[in-house]
Amino acid sequence: MGRLSGKTAIITGAGSGIGRSASLLFSGEGANLVVADKMDSVDETARLVAEAGGKVVGLQGDAGDEAFVESLVAKAVSEYGGLDVAWANAGISGGWKTFDDQDGAFWAEVLRVNLIGAFLLVKHASRVMIPAGKGGSIICTASVAGIRSGAGGTPYSASKAGVISLVQTSANEFYGTGVRVNAICPGLIETGMTQAMFDGARARGSENKIGQLNPMNRAGAPIEIANAGLFLASDESSYVDGQAIVVDGGLSSSHPVVRRKR
């Protein structure tokens, strides 16, 4: 308890899955929260945090919209007096489409939410953190799909590779400021984004095959990603910067691929 005492954190994509788990975990460790999601389920997350005794403001909006992202940072400052942690967790998968069925509009939307959305939170959070002179921690949710092929659709994978590059380059942009920027690369986690796959496997009676391609032989839980985020948000990671930390049960140690036939 208390690893984030006195800190203020923004978490996007907080309506379910990793974002909700992180919200409850961070609050339990003493953080004041601004949580956001495009879905109204963010209100349920805020309610759960408040019922557990946490300080929280929940806002509904688009993480890829600059005005909304700027308003999140402004709310953290007006409500709590500053900002210490920002986690750009919101994202979309785009679903599975063959390469020939993809078009520019499809790509643009995936990149807008996953990559530009992360950039916007890095930009506006750093604008508050750097002048305050206390450093800060910015976290971006990337993916093992951003490391190499075989773990996601083409635009999704490209967007997450972009997030990793964003983290590396922005960490160096903030040289000497004490503002750290890192990414977490989850493997197969049961969240709203992957729920249809999990439900389909259960309906077919093949739930035991979920996660069979990684050495842990299972899928991960949102709390396992939230725990990695807690480390990066806390002072325990004070010398960790510009990194993409993989939490995937060992999947990316080999990235085995089941080929899709055209």
C-alpha positions in Angstrom: 0.0 0.0 0.0 1.1 3.6 -0.6 3.4 3.1 -3.5 1.7 6.0 -5.3 0.7 8.1 -2.3 0.5 11.8 -3.1 0.6 11.2 -6.9 -2.0 12.1 -9.5 -2.5 9.8 -12.4 -4.5 9.8 -15.7 -5.5 6.5 -17.2 -7.2 6.2 -20.6 -9.1 3.2 -21.8 -10.2 2.8 -18.2 -13.7 1.5 -18.9 -12.7 -2.1 -18.7 -9.9 -4.6 -18.9 -6.4 -3.4 -18.3 -7.5 0.2 -17.7 -10.1 -0.7 -15.0 -7.6 -3.0 -13.2 -5.0 -0.3 -13.3 -7.4 2.2 -11.9 -8.4 0.1 -9.0 -4.7 -0.9 -8.3 -3.4 2.7 -8.6 -6.1 4.0 -6.3 -5.4 1.3 -3.8 -1.8 2.4 -3.8 -2.8 6.0 -2.9 -3.1 7.7 -6.3 -5.6 10.4 -7.1 -7.2 9.5 -10.5 -8.6 11.0 -13.6 -10.0 8.0 -15.6 -11.3 8.2 -19.2 -12.8 6.0 -21.8 -15.0 6.4 -25.0 -17.5 4.0 -23.4 -19.8 5.0 -20.6 -18.4 2.0 -18.6 -15.8 4.5 -17.4 -18.5 5.7 -15.0 -18.7 2.2 -13.5 -14.9 2.2 -13.1 -15.1 5.5 -11.3 -17.8 4.2 -9.0 -15.8 1.2 -8.1 -12.8 3.3 -7.3 -14.8 5.7 -5.2 -16.6 2.9 -3.3 -13.1 1.5 -2.4 -12.3 4.9 -0.9 -10.3 6.4 -3.8 -10.3 9.9 -5.2 -11.4 9.8 -8.8 -12.9 11.8 -11.7 -14.3 9.9 -14.6 -14.6 11.5 -18.1 -16.1 10.0 -21.2 -14.5 10.9 -24.5 -12.2 10.0 -27.4 -8.6 9.4 -26.6 -7.6 10.3 -30.1 -9.2 13.7 -29.9 -6.7 16.4 -28.9 -9.2 18.7 -27.2 -10.4 15.8 -25.0 -6.9 14.7 -24.1 -6.0 18.3 -23.2 -9.1 18.5 -21.0 -8.0 15.3 -19.1 -4.7 17.0 -18.2 -6.4 20.2 -17.3 -8.8 18.3 -15.0 -5.9 16.6 -13.2 -4.3 19.9 -12.5 -7.5 21.7 -11.5 -8.8 18.8 -9.3 -5.5 17.7 -7.7 -3.0 20.4 -8.3 -0.7 18.6 -10.8 0.1 15.5 -12.7 2.7 12.7 -11.9 1.6 9.7 -14.0 -0.1 9.4 -17.4 -1.0 6.1 -18.9 -2.1 6.1 -22.6 -3.9 2.8 -22.5 -6.8 3.4 -24.8 -6.7 1.4 -28.1 -8.6 -0.5 -30.7 -7.8 -3.7 -32.6 -9.5 -2.8 -35.9 -10.5 -6.5 -36.2 -9.2 -8.9 -38.7 -9.3 -8.0 -42.4 -7.3 -9.5 -45.2 -4.7 -7.2 -46.6 -6.7 -6.6 -49.8 -9.8 -5.6 -47.8 -7.9 -2.9 -45.9 -8.1 0.7 -47.1 -6.6 4.1 -46.0 -9.6 5.0 -43.9 -9.3 1.8 -41.9 -5.6 2.3 -41.3 -6.1 6.0 -40.4 -8.6 5.2 -37.7 -6.5 2.5 -36.0 -3.4 4.8 -36.1 -5.5 7.8 -34.9 -6.6 6.0 -31.7 -3.6 3.8 -31.0 -0.6 5.9 -32.0 -1.8 9.5 -32.3 -3.8 9.1 -29.1 -0.7 8.0 -27.3 1.3 10.9 -28.7 -1.4 13.4 -27.6 -1.2 12.2 -23.9 2.6 12.2 -24.0 2.5 15.8 -25.4 0.0 17.3 -23.0 1.1 15.4 -19.9 4.7 16.4 -20.5 3.7 20.1 -20.8 2.6 20.0 -17.2 5.2 17.6 -15.8 8.3 19.4 -17.2 7.6 22.9 -15.9 6.7 21.5 -12.5 10.3 20.2 -12.2 9.4 17.0 -10.4 9.8 14.6 -13.2 7.0 12.2 -13.9 6.1 8.8 -15.5 4.3 8.4 -18.8 3.3 4.9 -19.8 2.0 3.8 -23.2 0.3 0.5 -23.9 2.0 -1.1 -26.9 1.8 -4.8 -27.7 3.9 -7.8 -28.6 2.3 -7.2 -32.0 4.5 -4.1 -32.3 7.7 -6.2 -31.9 7.3 -8.5 -34.9 4.6 -10.1 -37.0 2.3 -12.9 -35.8 0.4 -11.3 -33.0 -2.1 -8.9 -34.6 -3.5 -7.4 -37.7 -1.4 -5.3 -40.0 -2.5 -1.8 -39.0 -2.8 -2.7 -35.3 0.7 -4.1 -35.4 2.1 -1.1 -37.2 0.4 1.3 -34.7 1.9 -0.5 -31.8 5.4 -0.5 -33.4 4.8 3.2 -33.7 4.0 3.4 -30.0 7.3 1.7 -29.1 9.2 4.2 -31.3 7.2 7.1 -29.8 8.3 6.0 -26.3 12.0 5.8 -27.4 12.0 9.1 -29.2 10.0 11.1 -26.6 12.1 9.7 -23.8 15.1 11.4 -25.5 13.1 14.5 -26.3 12.7 15.0 -22.6 16.4 14.6 -21.9 17.4 15.9 -18.5 13.8 16.7 -17.4 13.2 13.7 -15.2 10.1 12.8 -17.2 10.3 9.1 -18.1 8.4 7.5 -21.0 8.0 3.7 -21.2 5.8 1.2 -22.9 4.2 -2.1 -21.8 3.8 -4.8 -24.5 1.0 -7.1 -23.4 0.6 -10.5 -24.9 -2.8 -12.3 -25.0 -4.9 -10.8 -22.3 -8.6 -11.2 -21.8 -10.1 -7.8 -22.2 -13.0 -6.2 -24.1 -10.8 -6.1 -27.2 -10.2 -9.9 -27.2 -13.5 -11.0 -25.6 -15.0 -12.3 -28.8 -12.0 -14.7 -29.3 -12.3 -16.0 -25.7 -16.0 -16.4 -25.9 -15.7 -18.2 -29.2 -13.1 -20.6 -27.8 -15.4 -21.3 -24.8 -18.4 -21.9 -27.0 -16.4 -24.4 -29.0 -15.1 -26.2 -25.9 -11.5 -25.3 -26.8 -10.8 -22.9 -23.9 -7.8 -25.1 -22.9 -6.1 -24.1 -26.1 -6.1 -20.4 -25.3 -2.5 -19.2 -24.8 -1.0 -22.5 -26.0 1.6 -20.7 -28.1 3.4 -19.2 -25.1 5.6 -21.0 -22.6 3.2 -20.2 -19.7 0.5 -22.1 -21.7 -2.2 -19.6 -20.7 -3.6 -16.2 -21.4 -2.8 -13.3 -19.1 -5.1 -11.3 -16.8 -5.5 -7.5 -16.9 -4.1 -7.3 -13.4 -0.8 -8.7 -14.6 -0.4 -5.8 -17.0 -1.7 -3.3 -14.3 1.1 -4.6 -12.0 3.7 -3.8 -14.6 2.2 -0.3 -14.9 2.3 0.2 -11.2 6.0 -0.5 -11.3 6.5 2.1 -14.0 4.3 4.6 -12.3 6.1 4.3 -9.0 9.5 5.6 -7.9 10.8 2.0 -8.0 11.3 2.4 -11.7 13.2 5.7 -11.3 16.0 4.6 -13.6 13.8 3.0 -16.3 13.3 5.2 -19.3 12.6 4.7 -23.1 11.9 1.0 -22.6 9.3 -1.4 -24.0 8.6 -3.9 -21.2 7.0 -7.2 -22.5 4.5 -9.0 -20.4 3.3 -11.9 -22.5 4.0 -15.3 -20.8 7.0 -15.7 -23.0 5.2 -15.5 -26.3 7.7 -13.1 -27.9 10.6 -15.3 -27.0 9.8 -17.1 -30.2 6.5 -15.7 -31.6 5.2 -18.9 -33.1 2.7 -18.3 -35.9 -0.3 -20.2 -37.1 -0.3 -19.2 -40.8 -3.5 -17.9 -42.3 -4.2 -19.2 -45.8 -5.3 -16.7 -48.4 
